[in-house]
């Protein structure tokens, strides 16, 4: 007799290569047809730096995202730089510790049942993340102070082997690219005692871009007239493309594959031109200040437009509208004004558009020359700035007559630094798949509270204090500036404020979340087409749909906070954490209401995960814990009577009733207002039976007839049992106990191995893989699962 095992969602490995007779039963609206399962590819290589499953992580104080490497189990600390003429871009790796969740679950199964999960893989959660930091090149000593304060050249403050008394390794090497790798090599040796190993700049740019486009889901996006649209790139259709890297100058690279590229063009008019002229003309002290000025500018006061030449009319014969710029800074020729008579804001915008238009036009002409339809723009000139992206997009669209499109990258400024980082270990990228990456957004993502170097506030009390000290005045928020941790130069915390932050009302900056590597994620082998599979059933790009769900979540928030606080015993500490969670999650909802595309492409599942991640940040790991325990007990109490009822039915009626029961039990979801109302109208078994009786066929997804024939056969022919059934379970209480366990029992009776598959982490009243062994054991203790 086959047994029942339990697993979390990632644990879907099929062990037997010849196993072609499995079923998967999902609780979401019906029974899926069985499909042949092909063996999953397993990588046998394990590079020194394990990049499998790299994912974006954007910390709330950082404008730029970090990338998590949770499958990194070796004790490694790498640091790489791209030292350009204007900016230093730094990428470094830090370890993070996690619980051995898989091992803990296996031990629990073994303790309860005396069995294990066989030969399936065990995934250590130990891993790390990639951080992205920038400095002005003229302030190279700040960069060196930062590296020194975090001991990045010695392995990092988070490396167990590192000690302040440990001798400096004279052979320590840091990878770097860009002209500054040569210019500042002696300074790095003098200040840090490390040697700079130079990496080719073009190699690094291409390697960084290829990594991002292959590994990061929705890394690329278009930006037209203020509208962002995220694009998923098919890896099989990625090459060739034109990579336009806009740094101090501009390089244009035709990329034909990994390590296959050619620099085909470039221009000396780039980010350095904008910054240099802008500084001379506006007296701005930083690149970001110059961009900020442009957002308030009106270039019509300086630029000569087609309408200025043709009396406000279009020049329609050649397709030029009256608003088209005929000559950048053209009005300064004819007007009797001095520099101080023009607003710095207008100068900045005019300069920005002049340079952006030219880069867009030259890029398209090169794409046309080589027959390329796809152009990716990167480099720190862009900065997620709306006007910059719109201007480049307009130029490409105008000159190509709509046949080519400009695309941008979330990690636009760090291509070279990321490529240099990858050069520490030149293999391992081939196994990276988009499906292994999960993007999440931390609690402070909606705020700007000053620029930060490195990881943000890590201590829970610091996070709570940070949230408590926000004072909202309209859309303006006053943010504190955390003190630097002991033993650092101060660069480990916020830079000198601006301590005033705002809920971003402008659309000029992308808010990139935390890119979690989930090392255990694999494409489920019976998906018909993994490339087009979309787990979200509700698309929030529909603004009315988004508004509806934001309203639902907002209205549900007070009740959720009460349950979260109760799950932690209702202590004063729990109340304080609950209030901080409410503030943080409300800010997320306000941010999305203000700008729906702020967090990239979101579906309902992403929005719900955002809420759960926010709860976990304030250490509410299972807000519905007490409710789940109560419902499990109530459901287990009536399970024997339900099984007795099922056993009294004939085979065909029992099978139909079991599937109706699976569908009926799935309504017990605390995310549903209708479900919550039902709880006040009867007992669990009464609600279950009432719902089961209403499950009239045909269902929305209805393959029951095929399922029945496969299970029961027709006529005298009796089919052989399935070898294995994966039952994907959802909610605690009636859902798992009254819906899925009776179905599991029926399959076990027929000689099928049953695997109960649940989430690793809870969401509302979801059952988790850690809870399943206890539930099954309690059912068995009562004799409810006797076969």
SEFI-664834 format. One line per field, with one value per residue (C-alpha): chain; y, z negated, x. Coordinates in pm, whole numbers, plus 50000, padded with zeros to 5 digits. Each point is the difference from the previous one (the first is absolute). Example, Ala and Ser with C-alpha at 12.3 -4.5 7.8 and 13.67 -1.06 7.14 Angstrom:
2
cadena = c(A;A)
north = c(49550;50344)
up = c(49220;50066)
east = c(51230;50137)
//
This chain:
787
cadena = c(A;A;A;A;A;A;A;A;A;A;A;A;A;A;A;A;A;A;A;A;A;A;A;A;A;A;A;A;A;A;A;A;A;A;A;A;A;A;A;A;A;A;A;A;A;A;A;A;A;A;A;A;A;A;A;A;A;A;A;A;A;A;A;A;A;A;A;A;A;A;A;A;A;A;A;A;A;A;A;A;A;A;A;A;A;A;A;A;A;A;A;A;A;A;A;A;A;A;A;A;A;A;A;A;A;A;A;A;A;A;A;A;A;A;A;A;A;A;A;A;A;A;A;A;A;A;A;A;A;A;A;A;A;A;A;A;A;A;A;A;A;A;A;A;A;A;A;A;A;A;A;A;A;A;A;A;A;A;A;A;A;A;A;A;A;A;A;A;A;A;A;A;A;A;A;A;A;A;A;A;A;A;A;A;A;A;A;A;A;A;A;A;A;A;A;A;A;A;A;A;A;A;A;A;A;A;A;A;A;A;A;A;A;A;A;A;A;A;A;A;A;A;A;A;A;A;A;A;A;A;A;A;A;A;A;A;A;A;A;A;A;A;A;A;A;A;A;A;A;A;A;A;A;A;A;A;A;A;A;A;A;A;A;A;A;A;A;A;A;A;A;A;A;A;A;A;A;A;A;A;A;A;A;A;A;A;A;A;A;A;A;A;A;A;A;A;A;A;A;A;A;A;A;A;A;A;A;A;A;A;A;A;A;A;A;A;A;A;A;A;A;A;A;A;A;A;A;A;A;A;A;A;A;A;A;A;A;A;A;A;A;A;A;A;A;A;A;A;A;A;A;A;A;A;A;A;A;A;A;A;A;A;A;A;A;A;A;A;A;A;A;A;A;A;A;A;A;A;A;A;A;A;A;A;A;A;A;A;A;A;A;A;A;A;A;A;A;A;A;A;A;A;A;A;A;A;A;A;A;A;A;A;A;A;A;A;A;A;A;A;A;A;A;A;A;A;A;A;A;A;A;A;A;A;A;A;A;A;A;A;A;A;A;A;A;A;A;A;A;A;A;A;A;A;A;A;A;A;A;A;A;A;A;A;A;A;A;A;A;A;A;A;A;A;A;A;A;A;A;A;A;A;A;A;A;A;A;A;A;A;A;A;A;A;A;A;A;A;A;A;A;A;A;A;A;A;A;A;A;A;A;A;A;A;A;A;A;A;A;A;A;A;A;A;A;A;A;A;A;A;A;A;A;A;A;A;A;A;A;A;A;A;A;A;A;A;A;A;A;A;A;A;A;A;A;A;A;A;A;A;A;A;A;A;A;A;A;A;A;A;A;A;A;A;A;A;A;A;A;A;A;A;A;A;A;A;A;A;A;A;A;A;A;A;A;A;A;A;A;A;A;A;A;A;A;A;A;A;A;A;A;A;A;A;A;A;A;A;A;A;A;A;A;A;A;A;A;A;A;A;A;A;A;A;A;A;A;A;A;A;A;A;A;A;A;A;A;A;A;A;A;A;A;A;A;A;A;A;A;A;A;A;A;A;A;A;A;A;A;A;A;A;A;A;A;A;A;A;A;A;A;A;A;A;A;A;A;A;A;A;A;A;A;A;A;A;A;A;A;A;A;A;A;A;A;A;A;A;A;A;A;A;A;A;A;A;A;A;A;A;A;A;A;A;A;A;A;A;A;A;A;A;A;A;A;A;A;A;A;A;A;A;A;A;A;A;A;A;A;A;A;A;A;A;A;A;A;A;A;A;A;A;A;A;A;A;A;A;A;A;A;A;A;A;A;A;A;A;A;A;A;A;A;A;A;A;A)
north = c(50000;50337;50258;50367;50253;50374;50271;50370;50142;50003;49629;49861;49781;49682;49736;49714;50083;49740;50123;50107;49933;50280;50240;50343;50123;50372;50163;50295;49910;49645;49696;50039;49743;49772;50067;49810;50121;50035;49985;50344;50121;50008;50193;49804;50294;50222;50303;50168;50283;49844;50237;49761;50195;50356;50240;50378;50141;50373;50134;50291;50252;49900;50133;49701;49636;49719;49647;49706;49679;49764;49690;50128;49772;50052;50256;50255;50376;50167;50367;50152;50356;50192;50318;50239;50358;50132;49725;49700;49709;49734;49650;49786;49673;49947;49683;49953;49719;49818;49706;49656;49987;49693;49799;50102;49889;49667;49939;50072;49753;49735;50056;49972;49714;49835;50083;50254;50174;49747;50129;50341;50289;50196;50370;50195;50345;50136;50249;50365;50305;50246;50366;50295;50327;50311;50285;50302;49928;50330;49864;49678;50025;49963;49674;49882;50100;49803;49687;50032;50061;49683;49808;49890;49944;49767;49792;50234;50062;49712;49742;49771;49953;50373;50160;50353;49854;49778;50085;50162;49766;50167;49798;50120;50087;50213;49978;50332;50137;50348;50253;50059;49643;50121;50355;49909;49667;50149;50176;49674;49831;50284;50038;49641;49788;49828;49957;50096;49734;50173;49848;50104;50265;49872;49641;50113;50209;49714;49738;50220;50069;49636;49888;50246;49931;49624;49974;50282;49983;50323;50162;50182;50251;50262;50356;50204;50323;49919;49646;49708;49660;49710;49751;49635;49905;49649;49873;49821;50327;50234;50028;50201;50336;50343;50097;50374;50078;50367;50090;50304;49921;49755;49656;49807;49626;49739;49688;49666;49766;49928;50133;50088;50372;50290;50368;50154;50366;50259;50371;50235;50178;49810;50018;50183;50264;50052;50020;50216;50257;49987;50076;50293;50140;49932;49972;49664;49801;49649;49803;49917;50368;50078;49734;50127;50349;49870;49866;50357;50143;50132;49967;50217;50311;49908;49753;50120;49793;49934;50208;50297;49994;49934;50231;49734;49762;49642;49924;49713;49942;49838;49875;50258;50125;50356;49871;49827;50148;50162;50128;49928;50327;50175;50281;50110;50131;50253;50103;50280;49801;49892;49663;50120;50101;49635;49765;49717;49760;50091;49976;49655;49867;50146;49849;49665;49982;50111;49721;49736;50070;49970;49676;49854;50100;49870;49675;49941;50072;49733;49755;50068;49945;49650;49907;49998;50059;49993;50268;49989;50317;49983;50210;50241;50290;49863;49947;49892;50363;50036;50294;49832;49673;50170;50211;49705;49795;50282;50036;49626;49982;50314;49907;49633;50094;49768;49694;49997;50059;50115;49784;50078;49795;50017;49962;50240;50154;49683;49797;50037;49946;49696;49858;50052;49824;49705;49969;49853;49679;49975;49717;49935;50242;49735;49850;50328;50003;50277;49772;49975;50370;50153;50375;50145;50354;50088;50211;50338;49975;50286;50248;50205;50059;50086;49795;49701;49798;49628;49809;50201;49976;49636;50003;49966;50274;50237;49923;50064;50324;50109;49951;50159;50320;50070;50291;50031;50343;49961;49800;50128;49783;50105;49720;49958;49938;49688;50025;49815;49666;49988;49938;50146;50328;50100;49884;49687;50203;50283;50268;50348;50086;50134;49837;50102;49724;49982;49740;50009;50195;50024;49710;50063;49716;49625;49831;49665;49737;49731;49732;49677;49696;49699;49714;49728;50139;49789;50020;49760;49726;49950;50364;50002;50301;50140;50304;50138;49875;50285;49916;50322;49963;50369;50257;50322;50198;50062;50313;49929;49651;50146;50261;49732;49779;50288;50101;49644;49969;50339;49920;49662;50147;50077;49646;49856;50206;49878;49636;50052;50155;49722;49737;50141;49999;50358;50136;50365;49906;49827;50306;50224;49772;49982;50377;50023;49733;50191;50320;49825;49803;50303;50187;49718;50025;50379;49969;49760;50217;50297;49811;49650;49899;50108;49641;49861;49764;49885;49739;49930;49724;50250;50250;49738;49888;50366;50000;49675;50120;50318;49796;49788;50308;50088;49639;49896;49665;49849;50255;49743;49743;49980;49999;49720;49791;50044;49913;49697;49864;50059;49836;49699;49947;49950;49817;49647;50067;50132;49695;49771;50182;49961;49632;49939;50114;49799;50054;50244;50214;50005;50126;50282;50092;50007;50247;50211;49994;50127;50293;50068;49993;50250;50279;50000;50286;50297;50216;49977;50235;49759;49718;50206;50074;49627;49923;50179;49787;49645;49743;49895;49673;50174;50260;49728;49785;50301;50110;49646;49974;50318;49870;49935;49901;50116;50172;50278;49748;49660;49693;49773;49757;49929;49976;49754;49778;49995;49920;49750;49882;49901;49667;49706;50176;50114;50253;49966;50251;50310;49970;50341;50282;50353;50167;50376;50114;50353;50096;49860;49858;49865;50042;49761;49778;49960;50059;49868;49729;49796;50019;49897;49706;49887;50009;49814;49727;49954;49954;50349;50183;50336;50315;50289;50320;50327;50343;50047;50318;50085;50256;50071;49656;49796;49672;49965;49704;50022;49959;49709;49722;50098;50015;49661;49848;50128;49858;49664;50006;50015;49711;50232;49892;49627;49842)
up = c(50000;50098;49729;49950;49978;49960;50175;50067;50343;50129;49920;50323;50116;50187;49903;50237;50355;50138;49797;50247;49811;49751;49929;49850;49829;49942;49778;50230;50178;50126;50079;50246;50275;49940;50223;50069;49783;50152;49780;49881;50087;49707;50007;49876;49987;49695;50064;49723;50010;50026;50205;50055;49934;49964;49915;49942;49648;49964;49650;49905;49952;50322;50342;50158;49941;49847;50136;49762;50038;49752;50155;49923;49728;50033;49780;50271;50006;50335;50083;50346;50135;50317;49962;50270;50074;49809;49764;49812;50001;49737;49972;49698;49858;49640;49828;49822;49773;50010;49838;50147;50082;50221;49750;49719;50197;50084;49634;49909;50257;49881;49634;50070;50246;49990;50368;50199;50331;50179;50221;50077;49973;49682;50050;49746;49953;49929;50272;50065;50203;50237;49900;50236;49892;50185;49931;50198;50142;49865;49654;50038;49638;49885;50194;49835;49655;50070;50105;49694;49756;50115;50035;50346;50111;49702;50044;49845;49647;50041;50080;49697;50076;50004;49696;49943;49880;50305;50213;50335;50294;50222;50299;49980;50344;50088;50347;50172;50342;50151;50044;49626;49951;50144;49866;49636;49973;49791;49770;49929;49923;49770;49812;49988;50076;50288;50365;50279;50266;50315;50199;50356;49997;50301;49873;49668;50154;50217;49725;49759;50255;50107;49638;49921;50316;49950;49625;49881;50067;50157;49982;50327;50058;50247;49897;50233;49900;49632;50035;49892;50151;49876;50255;49946;50238;50145;49949;50333;50174;49813;50258;50193;49836;49972;49657;49952;49686;49904;49751;50023;50372;50199;50133;50242;50004;50229;49788;50178;49700;49681;50058;50360;50060;50195;49912;50314;49907;49725;49930;49770;49916;49700;49626;49937;50255;49824;49659;50106;50196;49742;49720;50188;50097;49683;49721;49892;49780;50087;50291;49808;49918;50370;50087;49724;50150;50341;49855;49929;50329;50316;50296;50222;49842;50146;50286;50341;50107;50347;49899;49920;50358;50170;49799;49767;50287;50061;50290;50098;50341;49836;49690;49746;49737;49868;49669;50161;49898;50306;49818;49643;49818;50323;49832;49809;50333;50067;49647;49827;49680;49790;49836;49669;50178;50071;49737;49909;50024;50365;50085;49844;50191;50330;49956;49899;50306;50238;49889;49970;50348;50155;49821;50105;50364;50026;49831;50248;50297;49876;49941;50354;50133;49851;50036;49625;49871;49629;49828;49627;49829;49684;49807;49713;50219;50006;49626;50058;50092;50181;50227;50105;50089;50174;50209;50108;50075;50206;50204;50075;50086;50215;50209;50038;50081;49722;50121;49713;49631;49719;49690;49665;49715;49631;49905;50276;49829;49882;50315;49991;49626;50015;50289;49806;49704;50219;50116;49663;50123;50372;50001;49832;50197;50236;49732;49902;50082;49962;49811;49712;49918;49768;49961;49672;49865;49645;49754;50083;50378;50038;49819;50079;49683;50135;50186;49827;50060;49950;49812;49825;49644;49907;49638;49943;49737;50240;50266;49758;49879;50359;50078;49677;50058;50336;49967;50297;50120;50318;50224;49826;49748;49759;49961;49731;50088;49815;49820;50145;49829;49763;50156;50340;50165;50021;50358;49883;49934;50178;50170;49854;50042;50178;49728;50174;50214;50203;50118;50358;50187;50314;50238;50053;49798;50019;49667;50031;49740;49836;50242;49802;50135;49922;50056;49988;50269;50313;50290;49922;50257;50107;50092;50361;50087;49719;50210;50004;49660;49782;49641;49958;50089;49939;50206;49806;50308;50021;49783;49888;49890;49817;49824;49891;49846;49837;49838;49884;49845;49837;49845;49882;49836;49648;49964;50124;49747;49718;50099;50040;49654;49850;50162;49795;49672;50015;49826;50006;50227;50240;50002;50081;50284;50124;50018;50187;50246;50059;50077;50235;50192;50026;50158;50253;50094;50027;50218;50238;50012;50090;50262;50090;50182;49717;49907;50350;50147;49722;49988;49707;49873;49988;49808;49744;49963;49943;49697;49864;50048;49812;49713;49984;49987;49668;49878;50053;50153;49976;49923;50016;49782;49726;50249;50198;49689;49900;50348;50031;49670;50100;50340;49858;49755;50282;50241;49882;50069;50348;50085;49878;50231;50296;49929;50027;50364;50313;50177;50265;49759;49750;50260;50108;49639;49918;50281;49906;49646;50112;50177;49715;49730;50189;49919;49642;50075;49765;50297;50112;49846;50096;49821;49684;50007;50035;49680;49810;50151;49899;49896;50224;50100;50073;50220;50171;50082;50112;50233;50131;50095;50205;50211;50310;50320;50237;49801;50145;50057;50034;50097;49761;50262;50128;49641;49907;50299;49915;49635;50041;50356;50220;50019;49878;50055;49677;50044;49816;49718;50035;49857;49836;49937;49902;49808;49981;49679;49915;49677;49649;49835;50218;50320;49913;49750;50163;50361;50074;49738;50110;50360;49889;49813;50311;50209;49734;50001;50371;49949;50099;49819;49886;49953;49823;50131;49808;49978;49805;49840;49894;50156;49804;49898;50246;49869;50021;50066;49640;49870;50222;49801;49681;50179;50167;49676;49807;50263;49982;49619;50011;50243;50263;50264;49950;50343)
east = c(50000;50142;50041;49922;50281;49988;50194;50010;49934;50360;50046;49856;50286;49907;50254;49924;50110;49761;49709;49733;49682;49943;49716;49984;49686;49968;49742;49935;49679;50020;50209;50282;50047;50293;50298;50317;50284;50342;50309;50116;50346;50237;50321;50297;50238;50030;50216;50189;49750;49653;49786;49709;49683;50130;49714;49953;49990;49942;50045;49783;50279;50172;49913;50171;49908;50196;50009;49962;50203;49828;50158;50350;50129;50375;50171;50079;50011;50052;50027;50008;50000;49938;50202;49886;50086;49697;49884;50134;49756;50064;49851;50071;49882;49892;49897;49670;49901;49668;49831;50045;49631;50013;50204;49769;49695;50164;50081;49641;49867;50244;49912;49627;49992;50340;50050;50195;49950;50216;50278;49853;50239;50053;50067;50204;49855;50347;50078;50060;49917;50156;50003;50031;50160;50117;50244;50112;50344;50128;49918;50194;50119;49638;49986;50321;49869;49683;50190;50220;49712;49824;50328;49887;50358;50050;49688;49745;49874;49754;50267;50057;50368;50071;50152;50121;50329;50041;50305;49934;50044;50254;49878;49638;49867;49697;49850;49937;49920;49991;50278;50025;50118;50330;49989;49937;50183;50279;49752;49816;50332;50105;49672;49872;50304;49822;50086;49763;49954;49878;49714;49918;49729;49805;50015;49857;49721;49881;50033;49800;49727;49969;49978;49721;49799;50019;49966;49776;49629;49878;50344;49923;49722;49885;49918;49780;49826;50033;49864;50220;49939;50210;50126;50086;50280;50005;50356;49981;49918;50235;50278;50098;49935;50160;50126;50037;50197;49971;50268;50225;50008;49790;50094;49780;50056;49848;49951;49967;50028;50190;50350;49912;49981;50143;50020;49850;49975;49988;49994;50186;49673;49866;49940;50324;49897;49667;50158;50292;49800;49723;50240;50147;49661;49796;50262;49850;50233;49881;49858;49682;49942;50028;49742;49775;50015;49892;49674;49891;50126;49835;50234;49774;50154;50341;49951;49888;49700;49861;49698;50227;50123;49663;49779;49868;49923;50117;50232;49776;50160;50301;49817;50116;49756;50010;50139;50300;50336;50154;50309;50104;50082;49898;49807;50309;50135;49725;49907;50186;50057;50294;50046;49860;49676;49916;49864;50243;49705;49938;50370;50023;49699;50113;50344;49854;49777;50272;50233;49728;49859;50343;50081;49664;50050;50358;49894;49720;50224;50240;49716;49880;50350;50013;49634;49927;49648;50081;50207;50082;50118;50206;50247;49970;49889;49646;49938;49638;49931;49665;50092;50325;49830;49708;50236;50214;49687;49852;50318;50021;49631;50010;50303;49897;49638;49891;50193;50255;49954;50222;50018;50154;50144;49926;50367;50097;50302;50171;50058;50377;50036;49773;50200;50322;49844;49906;50361;50100;49842;49944;49747;49666;49783;49865;49779;49834;49632;49743;49764;50250;49977;49742;49970;49885;49975;50104;49810;50151;49985;49750;50223;50306;50193;50345;50254;50151;50316;49967;49731;49728;49878;50022;49886;49626;49990;50176;49740;49713;50156;50055;49632;49879;50197;49845;49761;49769;49892;49800;50231;50313;50175;50272;50252;50264;50361;50123;50330;50295;50068;50299;50336;49923;50083;49637;49969;49822;49685;49827;50202;49975;49629;49779;49793;49680;49855;49682;49762;50115;49737;50211;50048;50366;50149;49956;49953;50173;49931;50207;50108;49984;50175;49784;50241;49735;49772;49968;49756;49716;50053;49637;49935;49881;50219;50220;50094;49647;49886;49877;49903;49804;49633;49926;50192;50042;50099;49625;49975;49644;50108;50301;49788;49752;50268;50184;49673;49931;50346;49972;49662;50126;50312;49860;49866;50329;50197;49773;50057;50374;50028;49786;50223;50289;49811;49872;50309;50102;50289;49759;49773;50296;50106;49641;49976;50330;49881;49675;50192;50239;49738;49771;50291;50042;49632;50019;50310;49827;49688;50221;50202;49873;50320;50232;50087;50012;49745;49769;49728;49771;50230;50288;49787;49900;50362;50095;49770;50144;50357;49916;49854;50313;50222;49836;50032;49639;50085;49651;49731;49717;50175;49736;49711;50162;50051;49636;49871;50228;49870;49637;50049;50185;49715;49744;50232;49904;49631;50079;50212;49724;49756;50238;50057;49626;49992;50064;50333;49877;49797;50287;50247;49767;49927;50371;50071;49698;50134;50340;49835;49756;50266;50212;49753;50135;50235;50032;50092;49636;49744;49720;50180;50040;49626;49924;50187;49728;49724;50089;50256;50288;49836;49668;50167;50203;49696;49798;50281;50053;49635;50030;50291;49793;50176;50128;50273;50212;50280;49836;50201;49813;49870;50351;50125;49723;50074;50370;49925;49712;50033;49706;49821;50205;50335;50160;50283;50328;50044;50212;50348;49995;49754;50104;49719;50051;49834;49892;49822;50006;49693;49722;50199;50282;49814;49658;50098;50348;50057;49694;50123;50350;49847;49814;50316;50198;49738;50065;50373;50113;50279;49864;50206;49828;50157;49964;50156;50320;49864;49644;49771;49682;49867;50207;50134;50377;50229;50121;49642;49897;50172;49815;49664;50046;50126;49697;49767;50178;49991;49619;49990;49858;50250;49960;49990)
//
